[in-house]
């Protein structure tokens, strides 16, 4: 259902189908909200999980993000693409959580807390590997996680948005509230850091 | 450009974000420098390695969990208002609202009458008390002027001997 005709309005974000879903929800269409929930919950869960490092906390934050989106429904006004808006909320909530609960966060030396038997599922094709190779692969995944976790927050955000969520520089800049030039600089430094930290594995 | 300058440009080169001239210089340098070829390969592989971390899946019931959590957090008056507004947007509720308004007005008037009745009963009770007291004292009030003129010390003897004096008269 098209709530606003993009041609009738100068707002460029009205052509975003997800913005249209949000506007439909604003008119009382709960199915539109649920469509957004189903589309973005898994993606945001992974983004937040990679950022904060604990599955349980990531699930809580992801739920909070959507509760905030739901409650924003009555006064929502599209000022960016829906994706940029919802990722900005997720980023802010994750940063708040990290700052509020630093002591509770996972140690940089520990593997990510992915829940019961989750580590095996985190490694690609471990079933085809022998015990020694599986062990090596497990160490490698732990090293990659440690490398990501050890990046400064801004570099980590830029890497996650670029590598896993396939954001453009412009989208990363909007989500992080910075310039595209700053994003390029962050990504350069992040890549140098990753290259240094993962030198043993490349 | 030397190897150090080329190394700094490698991440941007791999992203395809260098200006054409700079990109050509890096490409030409790489073609003739084994050290830089190894270096850029390390950049590329460390970036690609990030893919070895697979996605996690949300809990199978994450949608129903969300709705449950939301309903637990919604205050009751907010929920009523939302349902009411949703109902209004779907079908006309004018008869229901009109009946509700009439019931509220009738209820209000009934309560008002009840309190007015209580007030008037209390007023009558107070009036009756004053009324009966006044009736009881009516005789005194009627003879007030006579009573006022009586000098009890002087006229006491006259009053005591009123019968004798009347007989003599």
Contacts between the chains, C-beta under 8 A, distances in Angstrom:
chain1	res1	chain2	res2	distance
A	27	B	89	7.9
A	28	B	85	7.5
A	28	B	86	5.6
A	28	B	89	5.4
A	34	B	63	6.7
A	37	B	63	6.3
A	37	B	66	6.3
A	38	B	63	6.6
A	41	B	58	5.8
A	41	B	62	5.9
A	41	B	63	7.7
A	41	B	66	7.7
A	42	B	55	7.5
A	42	B	57	7.0
A	42	B	58	5.3
A	45	B	56	6.8
A	45	B	58	5.2
A	46	B	55	5.1
A	46	B	56	6.0
A	49	B	56	5.9
A	50	B	53	7.6
A	55	B	56	6.5
A	59	B	58	7.3
A	59	B	59	7.3
A	62	B	58	7.7
A	63	B	65	7.4
A	63	B	66	6.1
A	63	B	69	6.0
A	66	B	66	6.0
A	67	B	66	7.8
A	67	B	69	7.0
A	67	B	70	6.0
A	67	B	73	6.9
A	70	B	70	6.2
A	114	B	56	6.3
A	118	B	56	6.9
A	121	B	54	6.7
A	121	B	56	7.9
A	122	B	53	6.2
A	122	B	54	5.4
A	122	B	56	7.5
A	123	B	52	7.2
A	123	B	54	7.3
A	124	B	52	5.9
A	124	B	54	5.9
A	140	B	49	7.7
A	140	B	52	6.8
A	141	B	52	6.1
A	141	B	53	6.2
A	144	B	49	5.7
A	144	B	50	6.4
A	144	B	52	6.2
A	144	B	53	5.9
A	145	B	53	6.7
A	148	B	50	7.2
A	159	B	50	7.4
A	163	B	47	7.2
A	163	B	50	5.0
A	163	B	51	7.8
A	164	B	50	7.5
A	169	B	17	7.6
A	184	B	12	6.6
A	184	B	15	8.0
A	184	B	17	6.6
A	187	B	11	6.5
A	187	B	15	7.2
A	188	B	8	7.8
A	188	B	11	4.5
A	188	B	12	6.3
A	191	B	11	4.0
A	191	B	14	7.8
A	191	B	43	6.1
A	191	B	46	7.4
A	191	B	47	6.1
A	192	B	11	6.8
A	194	B	46	4.8
A	194	B	47	6.8
A	194	B	50	7.6
A	195	B	42	5.5
A	195	B	43	5.2
A	195	B	46	4.5
A	195	B	47	8.0
A	197	B	46	8.0
A	198	B	46	4.3
A	198	B	49	6.0
A	199	B	42	6.9
A	199	B	46	7.8
A	201	B	46	7.7
A	201	B	49	6.4
A	202	B	41	7.6
A	202	B	42	4.6
A	202	B	45	4.2
A	202	B	46	5.1
A	202	B	49	7.1
